[in-house]
Amino acid sequence: MPRLTTMEQLGTLREQLEEENSAHELTLTMCAGTACQACGCLPVANAMAAKIEEEGLGDKVRLLLTGCHGFCEQGPLAIIDPPGVFYSHLRPEDVEDVVERTLKSGEIIDELLYTDPVSGQTAKHERDIPFYVAQERRLLADNRRLSPTSIEDYIAIGGYSALAKVLTTMTPGSVIDEIKTSGLRGRGGGGYPTGKKWEQCRDAPGERRYVICNADEGDPGAYMDRSLLEGNPHSVLEGMLIGAYAIGADKGYVYVRNEYPLAVAHIRTAIEQATEYGLLGERILGTDFNFEVNVARGGGAFICGESTALMASLQGEVGEPRPKEVHTVESGYLDQPTNLNNVETWANVPGIITNGSAWFAAKGTEHSKGTKIFALTGLVKNTGLVEVAMGTTLREIVFDIGGGSKNGKPIKAVQTGGPSGGCLPVSQFDLPVDFDALTEVGSMMGSGGMVVMDESTCMVDVARYFLSFLKDESCGKCVPCRIGIDRMHEILTDIVEGRGTMEQLDVLEELAWTVSVGSLCALGKTAPNPVLSTLKYFRDEYEAHIKDRHCPAGVCQSLMSYRIDPDVCTQCGACVDACAQGAIIEDDDRVWIDTTICTRCGVCVDTCPSEAIGRV
């Protein structure tokens, strides 16, 4: 790799790479992110590469293996440009047809096309798929344009031009002003204004300044940062470089979860490549600006997503938060001024510098600008990563992008913000998704997790589930969090197991308030959200559990029993054979369930061919 020492050399290289990439008639893009690899994309990609070479199509077809496209459940998937034909659920045995019929002859193979689960219609092109149509893809769009292990691909699409612009035409102060004007707020959960944080860090007294990328994404079901770091690591590095220049830092860290091996591998490769090209290290692009980046792997502790706990871990100490009287921008890593932003925040920076703050601020609401990536999961037809403009309603995300209920049952709620977020009912689905609107109704943006639930979900059990997670992940340093979450979990367990009392609901609310105001860090302060939001919007379910000893969703096993309808039962014996406890008794004239033995596992219901067994 040639070391770039001038801005002109970077521009010349970009022109050369653009020309090389445009020499191919077709580009066959395959997602090779973690989810698609789990679906078996690599054998398909290897077979595709071998077949293209065998047919002598290397000069005509460019095979591009990229990071996550977002529509993970459709993997292995491929897009052929032009014209943007979208094939899903590919298998190695499909490769010959794709090469012979599509790449060589231009034929579209109907049986490989995507079928929309809502309309039942097939879509020939990626641009026609409802999941993509309703999105505003800025960051995720670049994932499908480049190989994450190729700095050349990133440079070819304009990569590091923002850094060149900063180093040649902008002062550190003007960079900070541009970020402040854009309205960019931290995408890690708190939503603190990014430009303001940078300014505070730059103005703080200290011998040395540091920048940190927080890639310790611990929310269950959330993988936005992982997919960006896997799919476009150079955008994160470029954002960190620009931030370091603005702040006056010469050293940075990417703190990434140990459970993200592909992200770790790709960011390390990106650092090596950028260093060899002279885009990291000393005298970057021939200027006096120096900056180096190291990768630190976290041990998987959820609490280390909190800034002070992360910095303690980075220093080799126990990952515990500290009081916030002294901010990390003043005294953070090694007690020096430190600026920490998450992956998505850093990845937004190059676009703001290249296109201007007005371009970024044109999307979003008054106080929440730009786009946001969400991990849409749960009981909806379409799951995956979605990127929408701030202010998009929950209804649009769940029904237009997600496709609505997966099982045909009415949607009941959506939980936003990870395990510390709130559960919002359908009546709140016209709410615009931004930092302030979600907080006002008892939830939060968080890092972007979004779980959809239908009528088969018990909201009391959901609250208990998230408290169970938070109870285990609490570092235990402060009493309100350590003891309070545990006590709340005990009360919820009493309720779902039939021991709850109405008096406990008052205690539960009081405990939630105490934990929220008395905890040391954001984990404890936001932990009561699942409890308070479900009490607010689904109190009738709590009362049904307590007063009627009944779970309306039929989830809480301790509040259920099973009965065999003798008028429907055919006495086939399937349930008798399936019951591991021997709780189903077969007499001469009937089959019945001994409730003193039954463990309420439900296997009899799933086994019965005549649907004679029901919950009561």
N, C-alpha and C positions, 0 to 999 in steps of 0.2 A: 504494500500500500504506500503511495507517495505521501510524504508529510506535507500538509498544506501550510504555507507560511504567509500567504497573502489572501485577501478577499477575492482578487482576480482569479487565483488558482481554483478557489471553490466554485466560482461561477463557470469557469471553463470546464471543470469536471462535471458539473451538473448538465451542461449542454451536451457533453459527450455521452453521458449515461442516458439522457432522454432520447438521444438519437439511436442508441443501441437498443433500448426497449421498444421503440416505435418501429424497429425493423421487422418485427414479427406481425403476421397478419392476424393471428388469434392469440388470446391469452386465456389459458384454462386455469382458473383460480380454485384451489382447494383449501378449505379450512383445516388447519392442523393444530388447533388449540387443544387444551386438556380434554374438554368434553368430546370433541370429535375423535381424538385419539382413543378415548374410552369406547367410542362406537366402532372403532376399527378403520379409521381413515388411512393410516399409514400403509397397510397392505394394498389398499386401493391406489394410493398415490404411487407406491413403488411399481405396481403393475402398470399404471398409466405411463410412468416415465419409461419403462422398458418397452412398452408398445409403441410409444411415440418415436423412440429411437429405432426400433425395429422397422417401422414404416418410413423412416427417413424424413420425419416431419419436424426435426429439430429447428430448422430455419424458419418454418412457418408458424409453429406453435410454441409459445412460451408457457411452461408449466410453473405455476407460482404457488408455493405452499405458504400460507399466511397464518396469522393468529385468528382469534375468535371473531366470527361474524355476528354473533348474538343469538341466532336462531338454532341453539344447540341441539334441540330435540330432533332436528331434521338431518343430523349428520349420519354418515359422511355425506357432505354436500359439495357441489362444484358449480361454478359460474363460468360460462364461456362467453367472452367478449371479443368483438361484437357478435351478437346483439344483446347479450346479457341473459342467455338461456340459463335457467336454474334447474339443476338436477338434485334430488335428495335421496337419502337412504341408499347410496351407491354400494355395490358389492364388487369384489374383484372380478366376478363373472360378467359384470356389466361393462368392463373396460373395453373389450373388443368392439362392442356395439357403439360406444361413445366415440371411439377413434374412427372406426370405419364409416359409421352413418352420419355422425355430427361433424367431427373435425375434418374429415375428407370430403363428405358429400353435402354438408349443410342441413341434413335432415334432423328434425326435432323428434326425439323419442318420447312418445306420449306416456308410456308406462313409467318413466323416470321423473316425470314432472311432479311438482308439488300440488297437492289437493287441499283446498281450503276446508277445514272441518266445519265451518259455519255455513258456507254456501254450497259446498260439495263440488265446486268448480275447480278445474285445474288452471294453473298459471304458468304460462310459457316463460315469462321473464321475471327476474328478481324485482323489477320496478312495479310489477302488477300484484305482488303478494301483499295482502292487507297488513300483515305484521310489520312490513317495512314502510308501506305507504303512509301510515299515520305517524311515523317517527320524524324527528329532526336530527339526523345523524351527522355530527361534526367530528367528534373524536373517533367513534366506532367506524366511520366511513373509511378512515385511513388504514384501518386494520386489514381490509381486503385489497389494499393497493400495493402492499410490500411484503417481502419476507422479513420476519423479525430478526433474523440473523444476518441481514445484509445492510450495512451502512450505506452501500451504494444505492439501494432501492430508496432509502429514506432521503438521501441527497437528491435523487432524481425527481422526487415529488416536491422539492422545495425545502427539504430538511436542512437545518442549520443556517438558513438564510436569515431567520429572525435573530440568531446570535450575531451574525455578521452585521446586520443593521444596528444592533445595540452597540457593538464595539466600534463602529465607524461613525455613527451619526447621533448617538444618544449618551447623555450623562447618566450616572446612577440615579440622580434625582428625577430626571425626565422619565426614566423607566418606571420608577415607583409611581409617578404621577399618572402614567398611562394605565397602569394596573388599577390604581385607585379610581380613575375615571370610568374604567370598564365596568366597575361594580362587581368584580369577581369576589365571591365569598368561598371560604374553605369548604371543600366537598367531603371532608371527613366526618361531619356530624354537627359540629358547633356552629358552622356558618359565619365564622369571624371574618371581617373584611381583609382580604389578602394583602392589598396594598398598604393598609394601615399597619398590619403586622410587620411587613417588610420595613416600613419607615421606622417603627419603634425599635426594631432590631438594629437597624443602621445607626440610629441616634444613641443607642445605649453605650455606656462606657465599657471598654473591655480590651484586652490585649489581642484577642483573636475572635473571629466570628465563624459560626458553622451553619450549614443548611442540612436539613435531614428530610428524606422522603419516607413518609410513613406508609409502608406496604404491609403492615401487620393487620390484615383484614380478617376479623374474627367473628363477624356476625354469621349465624347459621343461615346457609342458603345464599349468602352474598358473595359475588365473585367479580365485581366490576373492576377493582384495582388489579386483581390477578390477570384478567383478560387484557387490560391495557398494557401491563408490564410484560406479559407474554407476547402480545401482538405488535406493540410499537414502543419498545424500550427507549429508542433514541428520542422520542418526543418528550419523555420524562427527563432524560439527561439534559436535553436542550433547555427545558424549563428550569431545571436546577442551575444550569450554567448562567442563565439570564438572571435568576434570583440571586445567585452568588455575586454576580457583577454589581447588581443594584445594592446589595447589602454590604458588600466589602468582605466577603468570605473567600477563603482559598481552599477550603476542605469541606467535603460533604459525605453523607452516608445514606445508603438505601437500606432501611431496616425492613426485611421481608420475612414472612412466615416460613418456617422450616417445611411446612406442608405444601409449599408451592415450588417444587423442584424445577419445573419448566420455566417459571418466571425467574428463578434464581439463575438458571443457565443462560437465559436470553439477556438479562441485564448485565451479567458478567461478560458475555460476548460483546455486547454493545460498548461497555467500558473499554475493553481491550481494543476494539476497532477505532473508537473515537480517539483513544490515546495514540494509536499508530498514525492516524491521520492528522494529529496535531490539534484536535478539537478538545482535548483534555490534556492536562499537564501544565508545563511551563510555556510562557509566551504564546498563548493561544492565538492562532492566525496572525502571528507576527506582532502581536500587541504586548503590553506589559501585564496583561491579565493572566493569572495563574489559578488553576483549580483542579483538584483531584477528588475522585469519588471512590469509596470503598463499599463493599456489600457486607452487611451484618445479618446473620440468620437468627430469627427469634425462635424461642423454644415452644411456641404454641400457646402462650398464656394470653387469654382475652384481655386482661388488664393492661398488657403492654401496648395496646392500642392507645392508651391514655398517654399524653405527651411526656409528663414527668416520669411515669413508670417506664416508658420506652427509653428515655435517656439514662435512667438508672441502669436498665438492662444493658444498654450500649456501653456503659462504663464498667460492666462486669459485676454489678451489684444486683441485689434482689429487686425484681420488677415491682416496686410499690410506688404509688403516687405520693407526692408531698403537698403540703398546704400551698395555696395559690397566692399568698401575700406577695411573693416575689415571682414575677412572670418569667417564663423561659426565654423570652426575647431579651431579657436583661441578664438572667443567670440560668442558663440551661445546661447543655452538655459541658462537662468539666468546669462548671460555674462560669461559663462564658456566654455572651449573647448568642442565642441559637434560634433559627427560624425553622419551624417544622410545618410542612404541608403534606397532604396525602397525594397519592399517585394521580388521581384525577385532577386535582388542583394544579399540580406541576404541568400536566399534559395540556392544560388549557392555555398556558402562558405563551408558547410560540405563536399560536394563532392570533392572540390579542396583539402581539407586537407586529406581526406580519400584516394583518388586516386592519388594525386600529381598534381602539377602545369602542368606538361607535358601532362597529360591526358586531362586536360581542354583545354590547348592551342593547342592540336592536331586538334581541330575543329575550323573553322573560317578563317579569313583573317589575313594579317600581323598585322594590328592594331586593329582588332575587333575579339576577341577570344570567343570561346564557342558557345552556342546556344542562341536563343532568341525566346520568346513566342510572337505571334501576335494574335490579335483578328481580324479574317478575316470576314468581313461583306459586305453587299451590294448586287449587282446584279450578284452573282455567284451561281452555283448549290450547292456547299458545303460550309457552313459557320460554324464558331466555332473557338476554340483556336487551333493554330498550333504552333509547336515548330520545328524550323529548325536551321541548322548550319549557323552562320554568313557567309555571302557571297553567300548564295542561291539567285538566281535571282528572280526578281518580276514575271517573266514569269512562273517559276516553281511553285511559290506559287499560282498565280492566276489560272493557267490552269491545272497543274498536281495535286495540292492539292485541289484547289477550284473547279476544273471541268469546268472552263470556263463560258461563258455567261449563265445566268439563263433563259433568255427569248428568246434566239436565236438571239438577236441583237448584233452587233459587240461591243466588249469591247472598251471603249473610253479612260478611265483613271483609275488610282488608286491614292487615297489620303492617304499618310502615315504620321504618327506622330501626330494624333489627330487634334483638331481644328486649331492649329498653324502650321500644317504641310503643305506640298505643294502637288499640283495635278500634277501627271506625266503622259504623254501620252503613248500609246502603243509603240511608237518608243523608249522609255526609259526602256522597260520591260526586256531587257537583262542586266540591271544594277544589280550588286551584292548588296544585302541589307546589308550594314554595316554603321557605324556611319559617316564615312568620305565621302563615295560615294554618299549617299543621300543628305548630306549638299552641296556637290559640284554642284548638279543639281537643287538646290532651294527647297529641302524638308528637312526632318529630320527623325531620328529614332523615337524620342519621347518615350513614354512608350510602344508603340507597336500597336496602332490602325491602321487598314488598311481597307479602304472603296473602293470597286470596283464599277465603274460606266460604263454604256453602252451608246449607242447613244441617248437614251431617256433622258439623263441628260444634263441640261443646265449648262455649266461651270461658266457663270456669276452669275447665281442664286446660285450655290454651294458656290462661294466666298462670296456672300452676306449672305448666311446662317451661315457660320462659323464666319464671322465678327459680325453678330447679337448675336451669342453666346458669343463671346469674349467681345463685347460691354457691355453686361449685367453682365459679370463676372469680368470685370476690377474693381479693388478696388477704382480707381479714385484718387489715391494719387499723381500721376505725370501727368502733363499737356499733354505731347506727347501721352500717352496712352489714357487718359480720353477723350481728344478732338479729337485727330487724328483718332482713330478707329471710332468714331462717324461720323466724316466728310467723311471718306472713305465709310462707310456704306450708307451715304446719296447719294453719287455719284453713287454707285452701284444700289441703289433704283431708282434713276433717269433713269439709263440705262435700267433696266428691265421693267420700267413702260413707256418707250417711250419718255422720256424727255432728254435723254443723248446727249452730244455733243462730238466731237472729241477732243476739247480743254480739256474736263474733264479727258480724259485719261492721258494727261500730268500731270495734277494736281494730279491725283490718284497715279501715279508713284512717284511724288515728295513727296506726303504725306506719302506713304509707306516707303520711304527711311528715312524721318524725324522721323517717329515713331520707326523704327528699331534701329536707332542710339541714339535716345534721351530718350527712355523709361528706367525706373528704373530697371525693372526685366524682366525675360525671357518671361512673358506673352506678354508684349508690344513689346519686341525686335523681337519676332517671329510671332506676330499677322499679319504682312503684307504678310507672306508666301503664304496663299491662293490667295491673290490678285496678287502678283508678279509672281507666278508660272502659274496662268491661263492667265495672260497677255502675258507671255513669250511663252507658248505652244498653247494657244487657242485664240490668238488675233483676228483671223478672226471672232469668235463668238461675241466678243465685237463690232467689226465694223459692223457686220450684224444687231445687235441690234440698233446701232446708225444711220448708213447710210440708211439701208433698213427698219428700224422699224419692224424687223422680228427676231423671236427666232428660230434658226435652229432646236432645239430639241422640239419645240412646248410646252414649259413649261410655259413661261412668259405670263400670261393671258392678260395683258394689250396690248400685241402685237399680239393678236390673234382675229379672228372672225370666226364664223361658218356659213356654207352655206348648204342648203338642195338641193341635186341634184334632180330635178323634174323627170328626166328620170328613176331614181332608186326608188324614194319614192313611197310607196304603199298606203300612206295616211291612215295608220292603227290607227293613233292617239296616239300611245304610248308616243311619245316625248311631245305632247301637255299636256298629263296628268302628265308627270314627271316634267315639267318646273314649278318651284315654283314662277317664276317672271311673268308668263303669256307672255313671249316674243315670243312664237311660235304661229303664227296665222294660223288658218285653214280656207281657203276660199273654194269656191265651186270647183275650178279647181286646187288648189295647196295649199301646206303648206310651209310657209316661216318664217324667223326669223327676228324680229324687233331688229336691232342692237343697237338702242337707249335705249332699255330696258335690253337686254341680259347682264348678269353678267359674261359670259364666264366660267361658272362652269363646263361645259362638261358633265352634267348628260344626256343631249339629245343624245350625242354620245354613251354613255354606254347603253342607253335604246333602241336605234333604232335597230330593228331586221334585217333590210335589208341593214344596213351600208350605208344609203343614206346621212348621215350627216358627213361632214368633216371640218377640220380646213383650213382656208385660210389666 
